[in-house]
Protein backbone atom coordinates (compact mmCIF):
# COMPACT_ATOMS: atom_id res chain seq x y z
CA UNK A 1 0.00 0.00 0.00
CA UNK A 2 1.24 3.48 -0.85
CA UNK A 3 0.48 6.08 1.79
CA UNK A 4 0.26 9.67 0.61
CA UNK A 5 -0.04 12.44 3.13
CA UNK A 6 -1.27 15.95 2.61
CA UNK A 7 -1.18 18.67 5.23
CA UNK A 8 -4.18 20.93 5.72
CA UNK A 9 -5.74 22.70 8.65
CA UNK A 10 -8.87 21.16 10.13
CA UNK A 11 -11.10 23.81 8.60
CA UNK A 12 -10.01 22.81 5.10
CA UNK A 13 -10.02 19.04 5.61
CA UNK A 14 -13.27 18.29 3.79
CA UNK A 15 -12.42 20.69 0.96
CA UNK A 16 -8.95 19.13 0.57
CA UNK A 17 -10.41 15.62 0.56
CA UNK A 18 -12.87 16.60 -2.16
CA UNK A 19 -10.12 18.20 -4.24
CA UNK A 20 -7.82 15.19 -3.92
CA UNK A 21 -10.75 12.90 -4.76
CA UNK A 22 -11.43 14.89 -7.95
CA UNK A 23 -7.82 14.46 -9.08
CA UNK A 24 -7.88 10.71 -8.42
CA UNK A 25 -11.28 10.46 -10.15
CA UNK A 26 -9.58 11.57 -13.35
CA UNK A 27 -6.63 9.17 -12.95
CA UNK A 28 -8.13 5.96 -11.56
CA UNK A 29 -10.26 4.85 -14.54
CA UNK A 30 -7.22 4.90 -16.82
CA UNK A 31 -5.33 2.73 -14.32
CA UNK A 32 -8.22 0.32 -13.77
CA UNK A 33 -8.62 1.34 -10.12
CA UNK A 34 -11.84 1.82 -8.15
CA UNK A 35 -11.97 4.99 -6.07
CA UNK A 36 -13.83 5.77 -2.85
CA UNK A 37 -14.34 8.82 -0.64
CA UNK A 38 -15.01 8.74 3.09
CA UNK A 39 -15.19 12.30 4.30
CA UNK A 40 -18.41 12.72 6.21
CA UNK A 41 -20.15 14.74 3.51
CA UNK A 42 -22.60 11.85 3.09
CA UNK A 43 -24.19 9.63 5.74
CA UNK A 44 -22.03 6.69 6.84
CA UNK A 45 -24.46 4.17 5.32
CA UNK A 46 -24.35 5.88 1.92
CA UNK A 47 -20.55 5.89 1.92
CA UNK A 48 -20.56 2.22 2.96
CA UNK A 49 -22.66 1.29 -0.09
CA UNK A 50 -19.88 2.58 -2.34
CA UNK A 51 -16.98 1.27 -0.26
CA UNK A 52 -18.21 -2.30 0.34
CA UNK A 53 -18.88 -5.05 -2.19
CA UNK A 54 -21.70 -7.40 -1.15
CA UNK A 55 -21.53 -9.77 -4.13
CA UNK A 56 -19.72 -12.64 -2.39
CA UNK A 57 -20.50 -14.64 0.72
CA UNK A 58 -18.99 -11.99 2.95
CA UNK A 59 -18.74 -8.22 2.42
CA UNK A 60 -15.34 -6.95 1.29
CA UNK A 61 -13.75 -3.66 0.32
CA UNK A 62 -14.82 -2.50 -3.14
CA UNK A 63 -12.18 0.20 -3.67
CA UNK A 64 -8.50 0.21 -4.56
CA UNK A 65 -7.96 3.88 -3.72
CA UNK A 66 -9.53 5.54 -0.68
CA UNK A 67 -9.50 9.26 0.08
CA UNK A 68 -10.61 9.66 3.70
CA UNK A 69 -10.64 12.04 6.59
CA UNK A 70 -9.07 10.42 9.69
CA UNK A 71 -12.23 10.40 11.80
CA UNK A 72 -14.40 9.02 9.03
CA UNK A 73 -11.83 6.35 8.25
CA UNK A 74 -11.92 5.21 11.89
CA UNK A 75 -15.74 5.22 11.88
CA UNK A 76 -15.78 2.90 8.87
CA UNK A 77 -13.02 0.63 10.20
CA UNK A 78 -14.85 0.23 13.50
CA UNK A 79 -18.43 0.01 12.30
CA UNK A 80 -18.75 -0.90 8.62
CA UNK A 81 -18.62 -4.66 7.92
CA UNK A 82 -16.31 -5.46 5.02
CA UNK A 83 -14.16 -2.35 5.31
CA UNK A 84 -10.51 -3.20 5.77
CA UNK A 85 -7.20 -1.94 4.42
CA UNK A 86 -5.75 -5.31 3.40
CA UNK A 87 -6.26 -4.98 -0.36
CA UNK A 88 -6.16 -1.20 -0.56
CA UNK A 89 -3.53 0.03 -3.00
CA UNK A 90 -3.55 3.74 -2.10
CA UNK A 91 -4.83 5.47 1.05
CA UNK A 92 -4.90 9.26 1.06
CA UNK A 93 -5.52 11.01 4.36
CA UNK A 94 -3.95 13.45 6.74
CA UNK A 95 -2.40 12.83 10.12
CA UNK A 96 -2.60 9.05 9.89
CA UNK A 97 0.22 8.80 12.40
CA UNK A 98 -2.12 9.95 15.15
CA UNK A 99 -4.55 7.15 14.29
CA UNK A 100 -1.87 4.48 14.17
CA UNK A 101 -0.43 5.15 17.62
N, CA, C and O atoms as a GROMACS GRO file, in nm:
protein
  404
    1UNK      N    1   0.084  -0.117   0.000
    1UNK     CA    2   0.000   0.000   0.000
    1UNK      C    3   0.089   0.123   0.000
    1UNK      O    4   0.188   0.129   0.073
    2UNK      N    5   0.054   0.221  -0.081
    2UNK     CA    6   0.124   0.348  -0.085
    2UNK      C    7   0.047   0.444   0.003
    2UNK      O    8  -0.075   0.458  -0.012
    3UNK      N    9   0.115   0.511   0.094
    3UNK     CA   10   0.048   0.608   0.179
    3UNK      C   11   0.092   0.747   0.138
    3UNK      O   12   0.211   0.780   0.146
    4UNK      N   13  -0.002   0.828   0.095
    4UNK     CA   14   0.026   0.967   0.061
    4UNK      C   15  -0.030   1.053   0.172
    4UNK      O   16  -0.138   1.026   0.225
    5UNK      N   17   0.041   1.157   0.206
    5UNK     CA   18  -0.004   1.244   0.313
    5UNK      C   19  -0.012   1.385   0.262
    5UNK      O   20   0.080   1.433   0.195
    6UNK      N   21  -0.121   1.454   0.292
    6UNK     CA   22  -0.127   1.595   0.261
    6UNK      C   23  -0.160   1.669   0.389
    6UNK      O   24  -0.236   1.621   0.473
    7UNK      N   25  -0.102   1.788   0.401
    7UNK     CA   26  -0.118   1.867   0.523
    7UNK      C   27  -0.220   1.976   0.495
    7UNK      O   28  -0.210   2.048   0.396
    8UNK      N   29  -0.317   1.988   0.583
    8UNK     CA   30  -0.418   2.093   0.572
    8UNK      C   31  -0.473   2.119   0.711
    8UNK      O   32  -0.478   2.029   0.794
    9UNK      N   33  -0.514   2.240   0.735
    9UNK     CA   34  -0.574   2.270   0.865
    9UNK      C   35  -0.710   2.202   0.873
    9UNK      O   36  -0.768   2.167   0.771
   10UNK      N   37  -0.760   2.184   0.993
   10UNK     CA   38  -0.887   2.116   1.013
   10UNK      C   39  -1.002   2.181   0.938
   10UNK      O   40  -1.092   2.111   0.890
   11UNK      N   41  -1.000   2.312   0.927
   11UNK     CA   42  -1.110   2.381   0.860
   11UNK      C   43  -1.116   2.353   0.711
   11UNK      O   44  -1.221   2.371   0.649
   12UNK      N   45  -1.005   2.310   0.652
   12UNK     CA   46  -1.002   2.281   0.510
   12UNK      C   47  -1.001   2.132   0.479
   12UNK      O   48  -0.989   2.094   0.362
   13UNK      N   49  -1.015   2.047   0.580
   13UNK     CA   50  -1.002   1.904   0.561
   13UNK      C   51  -1.101   1.848   0.459
   13UNK      O   52  -1.061   1.776   0.368
   14UNK      N   53  -1.228   1.882   0.473
   14UNK     CA   54  -1.327   1.829   0.379
   14UNK      C   55  -1.304   1.882   0.239
   14UNK      O   56  -1.318   1.807   0.142
   15UNK      N   57  -1.269   2.010   0.227
   15UNK     CA   58  -1.242   2.069   0.096
   15UNK      C   59  -1.121   2.001   0.033
   15UNK      O   60  -1.124   1.970  -0.086
   16UNK      N   61  -1.015   1.978   0.110
   16UNK     CA   62  -0.895   1.913   0.057
   16UNK      C   63  -0.927   1.770   0.013
   16UNK      O   64  -0.880   1.726  -0.092
   17UNK      N   65  -1.005   1.699   0.092
   17UNK     CA   66  -1.041   1.562   0.056
   17UNK      C   67  -1.117   1.560  -0.076
   17UNK      O   68  -1.092   1.475  -0.161
   18UNK      N   69  -1.209   1.652  -0.092
   18UNK     CA   70  -1.287   1.660  -0.216
   18UNK      C   71  -1.197   1.693  -0.335
   18UNK      O   72  -1.215   1.638  -0.443
   19UNK      N   73  -1.102   1.783  -0.316
   19UNK     CA   74  -1.012   1.820  -0.424
   19UNK      C   75  -0.921   1.703  -0.462
   19UNK      O   76  -0.902   1.676  -0.581
   20UNK      N   77  -0.868   1.635  -0.364
   20UNK     CA   78  -0.782   1.519  -0.392
   20UNK      C   79  -0.864   1.411  -0.461
   20UNK      O   80  -0.816   1.347  -0.555
   21UNK      N   81  -0.987   1.390  -0.415
   21UNK     CA   82  -1.075   1.290  -0.476
   21UNK      C   83  -1.098   1.323  -0.624
   21UNK      O   84  -1.097   1.233  -0.709
   22UNK      N   85  -1.120   1.450  -0.656
   22UNK     CA   86  -1.143   1.489  -0.795
   22UNK      C   87  -1.023   1.458  -0.883
   22UNK      O   88  -1.039   1.417  -0.998
   23UNK      N   89  -0.903   1.478  -0.832
   23UNK     CA   90  -0.782   1.446  -0.908
   23UNK      C   91  -0.774   1.296  -0.932
   23UNK      O   92  -0.751   1.252  -1.045
   24UNK      N   93  -0.793   1.217  -0.827
   24UNK     CA   94  -0.788   1.071  -0.842
   24UNK      C   95  -0.901   1.020  -0.932
   24UNK      O   96  -0.883   0.921  -1.002
   25UNK      N   97  -1.016   1.087  -0.930
   25UNK     CA   98  -1.128   1.046  -1.015
   25UNK      C   99  -1.092   1.056  -1.163
   25UNK      O  100  -1.147   0.982  -1.245
   26UNK      N  101  -1.003   1.145  -1.197
   26UNK     CA  102  -0.958   1.157  -1.335
   26UNK      C  103  -0.852   1.052  -1.369
   26UNK      O  104  -0.843   1.010  -1.485
   27UNK      N  105  -0.774   1.010  -1.272
   27UNK     CA  106  -0.663   0.917  -1.295
   27UNK      C  107  -0.702   0.770  -1.283
   27UNK      O  108  -0.654   0.687  -1.361
   28UNK      N  109  -0.785   0.736  -1.188
   28UNK     CA  110  -0.813   0.596  -1.156
   28UNK      C  111  -0.874   0.515  -1.270
   28UNK      O  112  -0.831   0.401  -1.291
   29UNK      N  113  -0.970   0.567  -1.346
   29UNK     CA  114  -1.026   0.485  -1.454
   29UNK      C  115  -0.921   0.439  -1.555
   29UNK      O  116  -0.926   0.326  -1.604
   30UNK      N  117  -0.826   0.525  -1.586
   30UNK     CA  118  -0.722   0.490  -1.682
   30UNK      C  119  -0.629   0.382  -1.627
   30UNK      O  120  -0.567   0.308  -1.704
   31UNK      N  121  -0.620   0.372  -1.495
   31UNK     CA  122  -0.533   0.273  -1.432
   31UNK      C  123  -0.610   0.149  -1.389
   31UNK      O  124  -0.552   0.056  -1.332
   32UNK      N  125  -0.741   0.146  -1.415
   32UNK     CA  126  -0.822   0.032  -1.377
   32UNK      C  127  -0.845   0.020  -1.228
   32UNK      O  128  -0.863  -0.090  -1.176
   33UNK      N  129  -0.844   0.133  -1.158
   33UNK     CA  130  -0.862   0.134  -1.012
   33UNK      C  131  -0.998   0.189  -0.974
   33UNK      O  132  -1.049   0.282  -1.038
   34UNK      N  133  -1.057   0.132  -0.870
   34UNK     CA  134  -1.184   0.182  -0.815
   34UNK      C  135  -1.152   0.280  -0.703
   34UNK      O  136  -1.064   0.255  -0.620
   35UNK      N  137  -1.224   0.390  -0.700
   35UNK     CA  138  -1.197   0.499  -0.607
   35UNK      C  139  -1.313   0.518  -0.510
   35UNK      O  140  -1.430   0.504  -0.548
   36UNK      N  141  -1.281   0.549  -0.385
   36UNK     CA  142  -1.383   0.577  -0.285
   36UNK      C  143  -1.348   0.700  -0.203
   36UNK      O  144  -1.231   0.736  -0.190
   37UNK      N  145  -1.450   0.764  -0.149
   37UNK     CA  146  -1.434   0.882  -0.064
   37UNK      C  147  -1.508   0.861   0.066
   37UNK      O  148  -1.626   0.825   0.066
   38UNK      N  149  -1.440   0.882   0.176
   38UNK     CA  150  -1.501   0.874   0.309
   38UNK      C  151  -1.465   1.002   0.382
   38UNK      O  152  -1.360   1.011   0.445
   39UNK      N  153  -1.553   1.100   0.373
   39UNK     CA  154  -1.519   1.230   0.430
   39UNK      C  155  -1.623   1.286   0.524
   39UNK      O  156  -1.600   1.388   0.588
   40UNK      N  157  -1.737   1.221   0.534
   40UNK     CA  158  -1.841   1.272   0.621
   40UNK      C  159  -1.938   1.366   0.552
   40UNK      O  160  -2.031   1.417   0.616
   41UNK      N  161  -1.919   1.389   0.424
   41UNK     CA  162  -2.015   1.474   0.351
   41UNK      C  163  -2.146   1.401   0.329
   41UNK      O  164  -2.251   1.464   0.315
   42UNK      N  165  -2.141   1.269   0.326
   42UNK     CA  166  -2.260   1.185   0.309
   42UNK      C  167  -2.278   1.102   0.435
   42UNK      O  168  -2.183   1.083   0.510
   43UNK      N  169  -2.399   1.052   0.459
   43UNK     CA  170  -2.419   0.963   0.574
   43UNK      C  171  -2.329   0.839   0.563
   43UNK      O  172  -2.295   0.796   0.453
   44UNK      N  173  -2.291   0.785   0.677
   44UNK     CA  174  -2.203   0.669   0.684
   44UNK      C  175  -2.256   0.553   0.599
   44UNK      O  176  -2.180   0.488   0.528
   45UNK      N  177  -2.386   0.528   0.606
   45UNK     CA  178  -2.446   0.417   0.532
   45UNK      C  179  -2.434   0.437   0.381
   45UNK      O  180  -2.413   0.340   0.307
   46UNK      N  181  -2.447   0.559   0.335
   46UNK     CA  182  -2.435   0.588   0.192
   46UNK      C  183  -2.291   0.566   0.146
   46UNK      O  184  -2.268   0.507   0.040
   47UNK      N  185  -2.195   0.613   0.224
   47UNK     CA  186  -2.055   0.589   0.192
   47UNK      C  187  -2.025   0.439   0.189
   47UNK      O  188  -1.953   0.392   0.102
   48UNK      N  189  -2.080   0.366   0.286
   48UNK     CA  190  -2.056   0.222   0.296
   48UNK      C  191  -2.105   0.148   0.172
   48UNK      O  192  -2.044   0.050   0.130
   49UNK      N  193  -2.215   0.193   0.112
   49UNK     CA  194  -2.266   0.129  -0.009
   49UNK      C  195  -2.165   0.135  -0.122
   49UNK      O  196  -2.157   0.042  -0.202
   50UNK      N  197  -2.090   0.242  -0.129
   50UNK     CA  198  -1.988   0.258  -0.234
   50UNK      C  199  -1.859   0.184  -0.197
   50UNK      O  200  -1.792   0.129  -0.285
   51UNK      N  201  -1.826   0.181  -0.070
   51UNK     CA  202  -1.698   0.127  -0.026
   51UNK      C  203  -1.696  -0.024  -0.007
   51UNK      O  204  -1.589  -0.085  -0.003
   52UNK      N  205  -1.814  -0.087   0.004
   52UNK     CA  206  -1.821  -0.230   0.034
   52UNK      C  207  -1.891  -0.304  -0.079
   52UNK      O  208  -1.995  -0.262  -0.129
   53UNK      N  209  -1.832  -0.417  -0.118
   53UNK     CA  210  -1.888  -0.505  -0.219
   53UNK      C  211  -1.961  -0.618  -0.149
   53UNK      O  212  -1.902  -0.689  -0.067
   54UNK      N  213  -2.089  -0.636  -0.180
   54UNK     CA  214  -2.170  -0.740  -0.114
   54UNK      C  215  -2.201  -0.856  -0.209
   54UNK      O  216  -2.298  -0.929  -0.186
   55UNK      N  217  -2.123  -0.875  -0.313
   55UNK     CA  218  -2.153  -0.977  -0.413
   55UNK      C  219  -2.116  -1.117  -0.367
   55UNK      O  220  -2.181  -1.214  -0.408
   56UNK      N  221  -2.015  -1.131  -0.285
   56UNK     CA  222  -1.972  -1.264  -0.239
   56UNK      C  223  -2.045  -1.308  -0.114
   56UNK      O  224  -2.145  -1.249  -0.074
   57UNK      N  225  -1.992  -1.412  -0.053
   57UNK     CA  226  -2.050  -1.464   0.072
   57UNK      C  227  -2.036  -1.366   0.186
   57UNK      O  228  -2.125  -1.353   0.270
   58UNK      N  229  -1.923  -1.296   0.189
   58UNK     CA  230  -1.899  -1.199   0.295
   58UNK      C  231  -1.867  -1.064   0.232
   58UNK      O  232  -1.807  -1.058   0.124
   59UNK      N  233  -1.906  -0.955   0.298
   59UNK     CA  234  -1.874  -0.822   0.242
   59UNK      C  235  -1.723  -0.799   0.240
   59UNK      O  236  -1.651  -0.844   0.329
   60UNK      N  237  -1.677  -0.727   0.138
   60UNK     CA  238  -1.534  -0.695   0.129
   60UNK      C  239  -1.518  -0.556   0.068
   60UNK      O  240  -1.612  -0.502   0.009
   61UNK      N  241  -1.401  -0.500   0.084
   61UNK     CA  242  -1.375  -0.366   0.032
   61UNK      C  243  -1.391  -0.366  -0.120
   61UNK      O  244  -1.346  -0.457  -0.188
   62UNK      N  245  -1.455  -0.261  -0.171
   62UNK     CA  246  -1.482  -0.250  -0.314
   62UNK      C  247  -1.393  -0.147  -0.381
   62UNK      O  248  -1.407  -0.123  -0.501
   63UNK      N  249  -1.300  -0.085  -0.308
   63UNK     CA  250  -1.218   0.020  -0.367
   63UNK      C  251  -1.070  -0.016  -0.358
   63UNK      O  252  -1.026  -0.087  -0.267
   64UNK      N  253  -0.995   0.036  -0.455
   64UNK     CA  254  -0.850   0.020  -0.456
   64UNK      C  255  -0.782   0.144  -0.398
   64UNK      O  256  -0.674   0.136  -0.339
   65UNK      N  257  -0.848   0.258  -0.417
   65UNK     CA  258  -0.796   0.388  -0.372
   65UNK      C  259  -0.901   0.450  -0.281
   65UNK      O  260  -1.017   0.460  -0.319
   66UNK      N  261  -0.861   0.492  -0.162
   66UNK     CA  262  -0.953   0.554  -0.068
   66UNK      C  263  -0.899   0.689  -0.023
   66UNK      O  264  -0.788   0.698   0.030
   67UNK      N  265  -0.979   0.792  -0.044
   67UNK     CA  266  -0.950   0.926   0.008
   67UNK      C  267  -1.040   0.942   0.130
   67UNK      O  268  -1.162   0.933   0.117
   68UNK      N  269  -0.981   0.965   0.247
   68UNK     CA  270  -1.061   0.966   0.370
   68UNK      C  271  -1.010   1.066   0.470
   68UNK      O  272  -0.890   1.090   0.481
   69UNK      N  273  -1.103   1.125   0.543
   69UNK     CA  274  -1.064   1.204   0.659
   69UNK      C  275  -1.036   1.105   0.773
   69UNK      O  276  -1.096   0.998   0.776
   70UNK      N  277  -0.946   1.138   0.865
   70UNK     CA  278  -0.907   1.042   0.970
   70UNK      C  279  -1.024   0.992   1.053
   70UNK      O  280  -1.036   0.871   1.078
   71UNK      N  281  -1.110   1.081   1.096
   71UNK     CA  282  -1.223   1.040   1.180
   71UNK      C  283  -1.320   0.950   1.107
   71UNK      O  284  -1.371   0.853   1.163
   72UNK      N  285  -1.347   0.982   0.981
   72UNK     CA  286  -1.440   0.902   0.903
   72UNK      C  287  -1.380   0.765   0.871
   72UNK      O  288  -1.451   0.665   0.870
   73UNK      N  289  -1.250   0.762   0.847
   73UNK     CA  290  -1.183   0.634   0.825
   73UNK      C  291  -1.199   0.545   0.947
   73UNK      O  292  -1.231   0.427   0.933
   74UNK      N  293  -1.177   0.599   1.066
   74UNK     CA  294  -1.192   0.521   1.188
   74UNK      C  295  -1.336   0.474   1.208
   74UNK      O  296  -1.360   0.361   1.250
   75UNK      N  297  -1.432   0.561   1.176
   75UNK     CA  298  -1.574   0.522   1.188
   75UNK      C  299  -1.604   0.401   1.100
   75UNK      O  300  -1.673   0.309   1.143
   76UNK      N  301  -1.554   0.403   0.977
   76UNK     CA  302  -1.578   0.290   0.887
   76UNK      C  303  -1.503   0.165   0.933
   76UNK      O  304  -1.559   0.056   0.929
   77UNK      N  305  -1.378   0.180   0.976
   77UNK     CA  306  -1.302   0.063   1.020
   77UNK      C  307  -1.365  -0.003   1.142
   77UNK      O  308  -1.358  -0.125   1.158
   78UNK      N  309  -1.425   0.076   1.228
   78UNK     CA  310  -1.485   0.023   1.350
   78UNK      C  311  -1.628  -0.024   1.333
   78UNK      O  312  -1.674  -0.111   1.407
   79UNK      N  313  -1.701   0.032   1.235
   79UNK     CA  314  -1.843   0.001   1.230
   79UNK      C  315  -1.901  -0.044   1.098
   79UNK      O  316  -2.021  -0.072   1.092
   80UNK      N  317  -1.822  -0.051   0.992
   80UNK     CA  318  -1.874  -0.090   0.862
   80UNK      C  319  -1.822  -0.228   0.826
   80UNK      O  320  -1.703  -0.242   0.797
   81UNK      N  321  -1.908  -0.331   0.827
   81UNK     CA  322  -1.862  -0.466   0.792
   81UNK      C  323  -1.806  -0.468   0.649
   81UNK      O  324  -1.865  -0.412   0.557
   82UNK      N  325  -1.692  -0.533   0.634
   82UNK     CA  326  -1.632  -0.546   0.502
   82UNK      C  327  -1.524  -0.443   0.472
   82UNK      O  328  -1.447  -0.460   0.378
   83UNK      N  329  -1.519  -0.337   0.552
   83UNK     CA  330  -1.416  -0.235   0.531
   83UNK      C  331  -1.287  -0.281   0.599
   83UNK      O  332  -1.285  -0.308   0.720
   84UNK      N  333  -1.182  -0.291   0.522
   84UNK     CA  334  -1.051  -0.320   0.577
   84UNK      C  335  -0.949  -0.262   0.480
   84UNK      O  336  -0.984  -0.225   0.368
   85UNK      N  337  -0.825  -0.256   0.522
   85UNK     CA  338  -0.720  -0.194   0.442
   85UNK      C  339  -0.630  -0.298   0.376
   85UNK      O  340  -0.530  -0.261   0.314
   86UNK      N  341  -0.662  -0.425   0.389
   86UNK     CA  342  -0.575  -0.532   0.340
   86UNK      C  343  -0.545  -0.521   0.191
   86UNK      O  344  -0.429  -0.534   0.152
   87UNK      N  345  -0.645  -0.499   0.109
   87UNK     CA  346  -0.626  -0.498  -0.036
   87UNK      C  347  -0.621  -0.358  -0.095
   87UNK      O  348  -0.617  -0.342  -0.217
   88UNK      N  349  -0.621  -0.258  -0.010
   88UNK     CA  350  -0.616  -0.120  -0.056
   88UNK      C  351  -0.479  -0.092  -0.118
   88UNK      O  352  -0.376  -0.128  -0.061
   89UNK      N  353  -0.479  -0.029  -0.234
   89UNK     CA  354  -0.353   0.004  -0.300
   89UNK      C  355  -0.302   0.142  -0.260
   89UNK      O  356  -0.182   0.161  -0.240
   90UNK      N  357  -0.394   0.238  -0.247
   90UNK     CA  358  -0.355   0.374  -0.210
   90UNK      C  359  -0.454   0.428  -0.107
   90UNK      O  360  -0.575   0.421  -0.127
   91UNK      N  361  -0.403   0.479   0.003
   91UNK     CA  362  -0.483   0.547   0.105
   91UNK      C  363  -0.433   0.690   0.115
   91UNK      O  364  -0.315   0.714   0.140
   92UNK      N  365  -0.524   0.785   0.096
   92UNK     CA  366  -0.490   0.926   0.106
   92UNK      C  367  -0.566   0.985   0.223
   92UNK      O  368  -0.689   0.984   0.226
   93UNK      N  369  -0.491   1.038   0.319
   93UNK     CA  370  -0.552   1.101   0.436
   93UNK      C  371  -0.450   1.194   0.497
   93UNK      O  372  -0.339   1.207   0.447
   94UNK      N  373  -0.488   1.259   0.604
   94UNK     CA  374  -0.395   1.345   0.674
   94UNK      C  375  -0.383   1.296   0.817
   94UNK      O  376  -0.478   1.242   0.873
   95UNK      N  377  -0.268   1.316   0.873
   95UNK     CA  378  -0.240   1.283   1.012
   95UNK      C  379  -0.273   1.138   1.047
   95UNK      O  380  -0.332   1.111   1.152
   96UNK      N  381  -0.236   1.046   0.961
   96UNK     CA  382  -0.260   0.905   0.989
   96UNK      C  383  -0.176   0.855   1.107
   96UNK      O  384  -0.214   0.762   1.177
   97UNK      N  385  -0.063   0.918   1.128
   97UNK     CA  386   0.022   0.880   1.240
   97UNK      C  387  -0.050   0.884   1.373
   97UNK      O  388  -0.028   0.799   1.459
   98UNK      N  389  -0.136   0.983   1.390
   98UNK     CA  390  -0.212   0.995   1.515
   98UNK      C  391  -0.309   0.879   1.531
   98UNK      O  392  -0.336   0.836   1.644
   99UNK      N  393  -0.361   0.828   1.422
   99UNK     CA  394  -0.455   0.715   1.429
   99UNK      C  395  -0.384   0.582   1.453
   99UNK      O  396  -0.441   0.489   1.510
  100UNK      N  397  -0.260   0.573   1.408
  100UNK     CA  398  -0.186   0.447   1.417
  100UNK      C  399  -0.118   0.426   1.550
  100UNK      O  400  -0.072   0.315   1.578
  101UNK      N  401  -0.111   0.530   1.633
  101UNK     CA  402  -0.043   0.515   1.762
  101UNK      C  403  -0.140   0.476   1.871
  101UNK      O  404  -0.100   0.459   1.986
   0.00000   0.00000   0.00000
